């Protein structure tokens, strides 16, 4: 049987390609696939999804499966090239006349990180799965006490210091409910959504994958126009 493997973050860089087709014996499991591509995944903490659903190494594979393999994530609910704060506020405010507090979080690219001068951050995502997970987080936020509406948008692409990358807007009946829900949403986006960032600095480029900082083989990247 044949499965299609999709690689993200530093794994894509290691393999030198985003996708590959792998032939495996019938009855193979995810663990068998990982042995087949050991040179790519060795030494890297990974997560695995088959047909956009997270699985473990014991999951049985079928012919035609799409297997996404990615490092730990860096971090309505949707991906976008841009976002409009005014529209997001309007959506949340108009959701219910019971909304008495709106909390806004905007993630911004900072100029320095861990002593390095940041030139640019580049975000990439496993888009289908990222959209599903963002919407799932939003639904969980809407189930929190007092919350009436939430907007979660993560931008993908390349961004310079000072540019916005993440927007979370939560409307609730009381301020403590709105603050609590917004903070929780931001943490869940960082932990669960398959989005990775490549940090381009004056000292080289680094993949930020979970708690790890992995140097990239990328030597140079053009500045954003």
Residue frames relative to the residue before (quaternion, step in Angstrom):
aa qw qx qy qz dx dy dz
X 1.0000 0.0000 0.0000 0.0000 0.00 0.00 0.00
X 0.2793 -0.7557 0.5718 0.1547 3.54 -1.27 0.42
X 0.0849 -0.7739 0.6258 0.0482 3.56 -1.03 0.86
X 0.3582 -0.7090 0.5635 0.2268 3.54 -1.21 0.57
X 0.1760 -0.7963 0.5755 0.0614 3.57 -0.72 1.11
X 0.1158 -0.7716 0.6239 0.0449 3.55 -0.92 1.01
X 0.1535 -0.8083 0.5675 0.0331 3.56 -0.85 1.05
X 0.1254 -0.8071 0.5764 0.0235 3.55 -1.07 0.83
X 0.8065 0.2794 -0.2038 0.4795 3.54 -1.32 0.37
X 0.8322 -0.1718 0.1359 0.5093 3.56 -1.04 -0.79
X 0.5633 0.5931 -0.3952 0.4181 3.61 1.17 -0.42
X 0.6208 0.5310 -0.3346 0.4697 3.57 1.02 -0.79
X 0.6627 0.5092 -0.2997 0.4602 3.55 0.98 -0.87
X 0.6336 0.5368 -0.3240 0.4532 3.59 1.00 -0.82
X 0.7249 0.4484 -0.2396 0.4648 3.54 0.92 -0.98
X 0.3648 -0.7419 0.4836 0.2874 3.56 1.17 -0.56
X 0.7538 0.2488 -0.1798 0.5810 3.56 1.26 0.33
X 0.5008 -0.6521 0.4840 0.2993 3.57 -1.22 0.51
X 0.8168 0.1056 -0.0147 0.5670 3.58 1.02 -0.81
X 0.0286 0.7743 -0.6322 -0.0001 3.53 -1.27 0.49
X 0.3357 -0.7086 0.5816 0.2167 3.55 -1.20 0.56
X 0.1112 -0.8073 0.5794 0.0130 3.56 -0.83 1.05
X 0.2893 -0.7382 0.5872 0.1633 3.57 -0.93 0.97
X 0.0101 0.7968 -0.6018 0.0542 3.57 -0.87 1.02
X 0.5628 -0.5772 0.4497 0.3845 3.61 -1.15 0.44
X 0.5904 -0.5536 0.4405 0.3885 3.58 -1.14 0.54
X 0.7682 0.3329 -0.2610 0.4806 3.56 -1.01 0.83
X 0.4358 0.7111 -0.4555 0.3113 3.59 1.26 0.07
X 0.2987 -0.7297 0.5898 0.1742 3.53 -1.26 0.58
X 0.7148 -0.4271 0.3222 0.4504 3.55 -1.31 0.15
X 0.6225 0.5605 -0.3372 0.4297 3.59 1.01 -0.79
X 0.6324 0.5228 -0.3279 0.4683 3.59 1.07 -0.72
X 0.6271 0.5287 -0.3288 0.4680 3.56 1.04 -0.77
X 0.6595 0.5194 -0.3148 0.4429 3.58 0.92 -0.90
X 0.6188 0.5263 -0.3462 0.4693 3.59 1.06 -0.66
X 0.6327 0.5545 -0.3167 0.4380 3.56 1.09 -0.76
X 0.7796 0.2487 -0.1321 0.5594 3.59 1.10 -0.69
X 0.1344 0.8525 -0.4953 0.0991 3.56 1.15 0.67
X 0.6322 0.5574 -0.3436 0.4143 3.60 0.99 -0.76
X 0.6676 0.4936 -0.2955 0.4726 3.58 1.18 -0.52
X 0.7913 0.3517 -0.1653 0.4720 3.58 0.86 -0.96
X 0.4674 0.7049 -0.4423 0.2984 3.61 1.19 -0.30
X 0.8356 0.2069 -0.1696 0.4798 3.55 -0.93 0.98
X 0.6675 0.4604 -0.2970 0.5043 3.58 1.29 0.05
X 0.3952 -0.6696 0.5689 0.2679 3.58 -0.94 0.87
X 0.0458 -0.8394 0.5412 -0.0208 3.57 -0.69 1.04
X 0.2186 -0.6965 0.6600 0.1773 3.49 -1.43 0.29
X 0.1925 -0.7960 0.5699 0.0671 3.56 -1.11 0.72
X 0.0143 -0.7721 0.6352 0.0083 3.55 -1.05 0.80
X 0.1485 -0.7615 0.6254 0.0831 3.55 -0.99 0.87
X 0.8266 -0.0693 -0.0166 0.5582 3.54 -0.62 1.19
X 0.7117 -0.5042 0.2132 0.4403 3.54 1.01 1.10
X 0.6430 0.4717 -0.3486 0.4926 3.62 1.20 0.31
X 0.4718 -0.6901 0.4710 0.2819 3.57 -0.84 1.01
X 0.0107 -0.7949 0.6052 -0.0415 3.56 -0.97 0.94
X 0.3911 -0.6770 0.5498 0.2938 3.55 -1.34 0.01
X 0.7457 -0.4379 0.2720 0.4222 3.57 -1.31 0.02
X 0.6391 0.5354 -0.3281 0.4442 3.60 1.22 -0.32
X 0.4621 0.6952 -0.4441 0.3254 3.58 1.25 -0.12
X 0.3801 -0.7321 0.5240 0.2123 3.58 -0.86 1.01
X 0.3069 -0.7678 0.5415 0.1521 3.55 -0.92 0.97
X 0.1935 -0.7566 0.6138 0.1162 3.53 -1.28 0.52
X 0.6438 -0.5193 0.3888 0.4059 3.54 -1.21 0.46
X 0.8031 0.2775 -0.2179 0.4802 3.57 -0.91 0.95
X 0.4295 0.7023 -0.4696 0.3191 3.61 1.24 -0.03
X 0.2679 -0.7101 0.6245 0.1844 3.53 -1.24 0.62
X 0.0989 -0.8122 0.5749 0.0012 3.56 -0.53 1.23
X 0.1338 -0.7812 0.6075 0.0532 3.55 -0.62 1.17
X 0.0625 -0.7846 0.6168 0.0023 3.57 -0.86 1.01
X 0.1168 0.8160 -0.5513 0.1287 3.54 -0.66 1.10
X 0.5342 -0.6060 0.4783 0.3444 3.56 -1.22 0.51
X 0.7083 -0.4119 0.3111 0.4814 3.62 -1.22 0.11
X 0.5037 -0.6749 0.4475 0.3010 3.59 -0.99 0.83
X 0.5045 -0.6621 0.4643 0.3026 3.56 -1.08 0.71
X 0.6137 -0.4257 0.3556 0.5618 2.95 1.87 -1.61
X 0.1186 -0.3662 -0.6579 0.6473 13.38 -9.72 3.42
X 0.6182 -0.4934 0.4793 0.3804 3.50 -1.47 -0.43
X 0.3577 0.7407 -0.5029 0.2656 3.58 -0.34 1.13
X 0.5065 -0.6001 0.5245 0.3290 3.50 -1.39 0.26
X 0.0360 0.8059 -0.5881 0.0579 3.55 -1.08 0.65
X 0.4970 -0.6103 0.5154 0.3389 3.54 -1.28 0.34
X 0.7940 0.0477 0.0057 0.6061 3.57 1.20 -0.50
X 0.1229 -0.7780 0.5994 0.1424 3.58 -1.27 0.05
X 0.3280 -0.7323 0.5750 0.1601 3.52 -1.28 0.59
X 0.3400 -0.7728 0.5014 0.1891 3.58 -0.33 1.26
X 0.6298 0.5486 -0.3414 0.4311 3.58 0.97 -0.81
X 0.6738 0.4884 -0.2926 0.4709 3.58 0.93 -0.89
X 0.6392 0.5252 -0.3280 0.4561 3.58 1.01 -0.80
X 0.6533 0.5051 -0.3094 0.4716 3.59 0.95 -0.86
X 0.6379 0.5326 -0.3218 0.4538 3.57 0.99 -0.84
X 0.6500 0.5236 -0.3113 0.4543 3.57 0.96 -0.90
X 0.6969 0.4699 -0.2782 0.4649 3.57 0.87 -0.95
X 0.6807 0.5090 -0.2966 0.4354 3.57 0.86 -0.97
X 0.7269 0.4426 -0.2433 0.4653 3.58 0.99 -0.82
X 0.4744 0.7112 -0.4254 0.2971 3.60 1.25 -0.13
X 0.7950 -0.0981 0.0960 0.5909 3.59 1.08 -0.69
X 0.4577 -0.6714 0.5063 0.2888 3.56 -1.09 0.68
X 0.5612 0.5839 -0.3864 0.4414 3.57 1.31 0.06
X 0.4958 0.6438 -0.4396 0.3827 3.60 1.26 -0.14
X 0.0401 -0.8250 0.5635 -0.0176 3.56 -0.63 1.17
X 0.7791 0.1621 -0.1071 0.5960 3.58 1.28 -0.09
X 0.0722 -0.7740 0.6285 0.0247 3.54 -1.03 0.87
X 0.1188 -0.7822 0.6102 0.0417 3.56 -0.83 1.05
X 0.1371 -0.7873 0.5998 0.0401 3.55 -0.95 0.99
X 0.0485 -0.7569 0.6509 0.0326 3.55 -0.99 0.92
X 0.0217 -0.7771 0.6289 -0.0024 3.56 -0.94 0.95
X 0.2572 -0.7550 0.5866 0.1404 3.56 -0.74 1.09
X 0.0959 -0.8080 0.5813 -0.0080 3.56 -0.85 1.05
X 0.4798 -0.6445 0.5073 0.3116 3.58 -1.07 0.72
X 0.2349 -0.7804 0.5630 0.1371 3.58 -0.68 1.07
X 0.5984 -0.6283 0.3847 0.3149 3.54 -1.20 0.62
X 0.7922 0.1541 -0.0820 0.5848 3.59 1.11 -0.65
X 0.0071 0.7863 -0.6173 0.0241 3.55 -1.11 0.75
X 0.8441 -0.0704 -0.0026 0.5316 3.57 -0.71 1.15
X 0.7536 -0.4168 0.2048 0.4653 3.56 0.96 0.90
X 0.6333 0.5170 -0.3333 0.4697 3.58 1.26 -0.16
X 0.3881 -0.6765 0.5662 0.2669 3.56 -1.14 0.61
X 0.2902 -0.7869 0.5251 0.1445 3.57 -0.57 1.18
X 0.2509 -0.7636 0.5804 0.1311 3.55 -0.85 1.03
X 0.7929 -0.1158 0.1484 0.5796 3.55 1.00 -0.86
X 0.1799 -0.7218 0.6492 0.1589 3.54 -1.30 0.46
X 0.1143 -0.7828 0.6097 0.0498 3.55 -0.95 0.91
X 0.1553 -0.8034 0.5725 0.0519 3.58 -0.67 1.15
X 0.0012 0.7631 -0.6460 -0.0181 3.54 -1.06 0.81
X 0.1481 -0.8099 0.5663 0.0371 3.57 -1.15 0.59
X 0.3919 -0.5851 0.6324 0.3227 3.49 -1.39 0.30
X 0.2852 -0.8677 0.3683 0.1736 3.49 0.37 1.37
X 0.6617 0.5082 -0.3370 0.4363 3.62 0.80 -0.88
X 0.7039 0.4525 -0.2659 0.4786 3.56 0.85 -0.97
X 0.6225 0.5487 -0.3422 0.4408 3.60 1.04 -0.75
X 0.6446 0.5159 -0.3259 0.4606 3.59 0.95 -0.83
X 0.6593 0.5112 -0.3102 0.4559 3.57 0.93 -0.90
X 0.6885 0.4808 -0.2902 0.4588 3.59 0.91 -0.90
X 0.6176 0.5314 -0.3453 0.4658 3.60 1.04 -0.70
X 0.6703 0.4820 -0.3041 0.4753 3.58 0.93 -0.85
X 0.6208 0.5386 -0.3423 0.4554 3.58 1.05 -0.71
X 0.6399 0.5111 -0.3212 0.4757 3.58 1.00 -0.82
X 0.6378 0.5250 -0.3299 0.4569 3.58 0.95 -0.85
X 0.6540 0.5121 -0.3179 0.4571 3.59 0.92 -0.87
X 0.6457 0.5080 -0.3212 0.4710 3.58 1.03 -0.74
X 0.6157 0.5310 -0.3403 0.4723 3.59 1.07 -0.73
X 0.6664 0.5106 -0.3048 0.4497 3.58 0.94 -0.88
X 0.6543 0.5071 -0.3122 0.4661 3.57 1.21 -0.37
X 0.5330 0.6328 -0.4075 0.3865 3.59 1.27 -0.10
X 0.6605 -0.5558 0.3480 0.3658 3.54 -1.15 0.71
X 0.8573 0.1664 -0.1425 0.4658 3.56 -0.86 1.05
X 0.5770 0.6026 -0.3818 0.3977 3.62 1.22 -0.23
X 0.1822 -0.8078 0.5554 0.0762 3.58 -0.91 0.96
X 0.8077 -0.0406 0.0378 0.5869 3.62 1.06 -0.57
X 0.0209 -0.7838 0.6206 0.0034 3.54 -1.25 0.55
X 0.1166 -0.7488 0.6487 0.0697 3.52 -1.17 0.72
X 0.0065 0.7819 -0.6225 0.0339 3.57 -0.87 1.00
X 0.0708 0.7972 -0.5919 0.0956 3.57 -0.62 1.14
X 0.0747 -0.7723 0.6298 0.0356 3.57 -0.88 0.97
X 0.3242 -0.7473 0.5484 0.1888 3.56 -0.78 1.02
X 0.1492 -0.7512 0.6332 0.1117 3.55 -1.21 0.56
X 0.5116 0.5899 -0.4833 0.3958 3.54 -1.12 0.74
X 0.5999 -0.5584 0.4322 0.3762 3.57 -1.25 -0.44
X 0.0578 -0.8221 0.5650 -0.0387 3.55 -0.92 0.99
X 0.3816 -0.7228 0.5417 0.1963 3.53 -1.09 0.86
X 0.6661 -0.4686 0.3690 0.4478 3.61 -1.22 0.29
X 0.7570 0.3411 -0.2799 0.4820 3.55 -0.95 0.96
X 0.6326 0.5261 -0.3429 0.4533 3.59 1.21 -0.29
X 0.4813 -0.6870 0.4780 0.2605 3.56 -1.16 0.74
X 0.1556 -0.8143 0.5555 0.0641 3.57 -1.04 0.81
X 0.8047 0.1485 -0.0583 0.5718 3.61 1.08 -0.64
X 0.0670 -0.7853 0.6153 0.0171 3.55 -0.98 0.92
X 0.0377 0.7588 -0.6489 0.0423 3.55 -0.92 1.01
X 0.0158 0.7828 -0.6201 0.0502 3.56 -0.76 1.09
X 0.0171 -0.8101 0.5848 -0.0390 3.57 -0.73 1.09
X 0.1335 -0.7789 0.6093 0.0644 3.55 -0.95 0.95
X 0.0614 0.7990 -0.5920 0.0860 3.58 -0.78 1.05
X 0.6673 -0.5123 0.3578 0.4051 3.54 -1.28 0.18
X 0.8032 0.1299 -0.0461 0.5796 3.58 1.05 -0.77
X 0.6394 -0.5816 0.3476 0.3634 3.56 -1.14 0.66
X 0.6441 0.5217 -0.3473 0.4386 3.61 0.94 -0.76
X 0.6301 0.5245 -0.3286 0.4689 3.58 1.07 -0.70
X 0.6698 0.5009 -0.2972 0.4605 3.58 0.96 -0.88
X 0.6525 0.5065 -0.3163 0.4666 3.60 0.94 -0.88
X 0.6696 0.5142 -0.3006 0.4437 3.56 0.87 -0.98
X 0.6882 0.4849 -0.2844 0.4587 3.58 0.89 -0.92
X 0.6534 0.5146 -0.3200 0.4537 3.59 0.97 -0.82
X 0.6560 0.5023 -0.3159 0.4664 3.59 0.93 -0.87
X 0.6466 0.5198 -0.3167 0.4599 3.57 0.97 -0.86
X 0.6501 0.5300 -0.3166 0.4430 3.58 0.95 -0.89
X 0.6480 0.5174 -0.3224 0.4566 3.59 0.92 -0.88
X 0.6641 0.5051 -0.3066 0.4580 3.59 0.90 -0.90
X 0.6644 0.5027 -0.3090 0.4586 3.59 0.97 -0.80
X 0.6057 0.5414 -0.3530 0.4641 3.59 1.04 -0.72
X 0.6797 0.4986 -0.2914 0.4522 3.58 0.89 -0.93
X 0.7351 0.4496 -0.2339 0.4504 3.58 0.99 -0.83
X 0.8264 0.3465 -0.1130 0.4293 3.55 0.88 -0.97
X 0.6867 0.5043 -0.3028 0.4271 3.59 0.99 -0.69
X 0.4090 -0.7405 0.4780 0.2364 3.63 -0.74 1.02
X 0.3210 0.6841 -0.5673 0.3272 3.50 0.27 1.43
X 0.0891 -0.7993 0.5937 0.0250 3.57 -0.93 0.91
X 0.2008 -0.7869 0.5688 0.1303 3.53 -1.14 0.56
X 0.2445 -0.7194 0.6369 0.1306 3.48 -1.17 0.84
X 0.1831 -0.7968 0.5718 0.0689 3.55 -0.59 1.20
X 0.1401 -0.7886 0.5965 0.0520 3.56 -0.61 1.17
X 0.0055 -0.8299 0.5542 -0.0641 3.58 -0.52 1.22
X 0.6646 -0.4871 0.3773 0.4227 3.54 -1.33 -0.02
X 0.7117 0.4125 -0.2484 0.5116 3.60 1.30 -0.20
X 0.7543 -0.3117 0.1917 0.5450 3.57 1.22 0.34
X 0.5049 -0.6415 0.4935 0.2999 3.54 -1.35 -0.05
X 0.0874 -0.8095 0.5805 -0.0088 3.56 -1.02 0.88
X 0.3279 -0.6875 0.6089 0.2213 3.55 -1.10 0.80
X 0.1996 -0.7507 0.6191 0.1157 3.58 -0.88 0.98
X 0.0788 0.8181 -0.5520 0.1405 3.56 -0.21 1.34
X 0.7967 -0.1075 0.0220 0.5943 3.56 -0.19 1.29
X 0.7838 -0.2465 0.2183 0.5266 3.56 -0.76 -1.07
X 0.6125 0.5815 -0.3380 0.4152 3.57 1.28 -0.11
X 0.1984 -0.7337 0.6396 0.1150 3.50 -1.27 0.63
X 0.0290 -0.8426 0.5350 -0.0546 3.56 -0.23 1.30
X 0.4195 -0.7249 0.4840 0.2537 3.58 -0.65 1.12
X 0.3404 -0.7377 0.5548 0.1791 3.53 -0.98 0.94
X 0.4822 -0.6469 0.5026 0.3104 3.55 -1.21 0.51
X 0.4665 0.6744 -0.4418 0.3638 3.56 1.30 -0.13
X 0.2495 -0.8109 0.5166 0.1155 3.56 -0.64 1.09
X 0.8130 0.0192 0.0414 0.5805 3.54 1.01 -0.73
X 0.0285 -0.7836 0.6204 0.0118 3.55 -1.08 0.68
X 0.5008 -0.6666 0.4558 0.3116 3.55 -0.91 0.87
X 0.5117 -0.6246 0.4883 0.3309 3.56 -1.08 0.68
X 0.5555 -0.5999 0.4634 0.3418 3.53 -1.17 0.67
X 0.4062 -0.7143 0.5142 0.2460 3.52 -0.94 0.89
